[in-house]
């Protein structure tokens, strides 16, 4: 059996290598035909990851497009597969830099003032080496996961965080972190762009969004509920003629755990079967790149401990959180989670009673409004975008000040021993 497994693994490696080389040729040809004009970029979003984590940058498309009306913005990529997808989707230019020497030339040619990072990929350090620009962590969500208080925050010049809850969280968890200077609250600018066409015709059905996270790679990060709650939850909603299910699983669901992957497939198949039985039900399995319409349209949302809680919280509409089955999963109840409506695995089949409970609870809605303000500050349309732009202008002003002081200095340019090949289909470091 091990010999067969080894052969299958070897075949996969060969297939991935062939696909990666093909993608690389296509991307390099495109870049040769559409070169980046020197001096044309002031703000870069550095995305060194593969396609599996594209969801982390997709949520920034609309805010980046808005920012690009003021300052030239581009996405810098290192993976050919991710680049191909971004070339199709991104509202701002995409520049592929495979090797560190390519990145070095790009830095020399462009007028980079700010570099944004949406995750903690190891290759971020290949960009950190350049000092005459601000390296700014913008993350890919707001949550109470352990990921939100990693000591890696200290690696960046600045971090754009959501609000007071994030400041409190970092203050509690990180030693000797200059919170007042390095963390800038901006809210959730993505919420100003929640939109998208509904894939169903609205009617009298109560719309329930179930948006679970992936299984995690260790017990402390095992927040995912698909295997523990999901099947019973979905079956209960699908069996009701008064409800509609929107199922949006995390794109990494099942990448590690076969049982988790199987549970995910069972829910997807159950949705298809329910729609065949009653086409008017219009239940939805959603794996599209757009995030927004789901959060705005659902009457009640059920999420795991993930950034989806806080994206939904920004809408001020009813929310239920699936309690992790793993006793080792870290749950920070000092914030919103301390007063959340919890769904335990043993009650997943009774979820509709909890759905009705949170819909009619005035105190629960007032609690949501309180925590929405705590996490995001002012949430009136456009407020977060204004704070995002103000933060960028502050950093631009600081760049001008330091550039004037250090006029004549040059970038350090040493060879980098980490100039590795693309790992197109390998899983990158674990993310939220």
C-alpha angles and dihedrals in degrees: 000000000000090000090055091047090050091050092049091049091049091050090051091051091051093047091049092049092051092048092047093052091048092049090047092055091050093048095045091051090051092049091049090053093044106034121182109256110239113255093015099115129065100161121043128187105209112213113173096165133106127247094277090075100040089114087075094065099030091073089060096055097097097043090047092050089052092047091049088066086069106029131020107261131186137170116235113207136188102187119076094209094051089045093056091054093045091050087059097043112025119104090206130054119283121215119191117210111177101176131041088242088058089050091048092053090048091053091049093050100043131069095233116180102158132025117194124204124198097187145014100260114163091237089064085086090064087064096039090068091079110087108186096077136057116261106208128186111215096167124203101261149348119258146134093249118128086249089073093066102041115145086237087087085081091064092070129076089226140358125211105216132182105245150296094323090059091048091050091047094052092044091055097045109036125068120220095356114154093229097169094056104030104040118068118186114221105157119227109312090182088070089066087065103043101141144117139133116286112242090215138048110256115241138148095300118115106241115224118192115203109190110169126178127233125277098262127228099257138025094258090059098039097121097137118116104186095102096036103038109003106081095047091043094050093045090054094051094042091052093056119089088202097059139064123205125216107190116195111168123188108269091239094055109140098008090127109017119057092200090054090049091050092050090051090052091048091057093047091049092046091054091052091048092049091052091050090053093047116012090186090066090074096193112182135222103194122196097147126129096243118092121186113059090070093056094045097044102046118097089206129013126205115197141161124239097292142102089287089075091061097041086056092042089061089065093056091224128132117294137186124193124210110230109231114249092214111089088205094059107112111238116186105204095172089096135032093328089066090070101027125128101251128207113201122204093246090058098043091108089056094053096123092066089056090046091058092043095057093042092060101037111107092185091054091052091050088051090053091052091051094051093042089060091044093054101036110017114218110011101185110131111283097013096106093045089053091052091047091053092045090054091051091050090050090054092045089054091049090050091053091050094051093042089056091050094048100037110155097029117125134212118266108246116191128152113264120226089204093069092128134167123266115275092203101177101019115112112255123218113306116274137185 
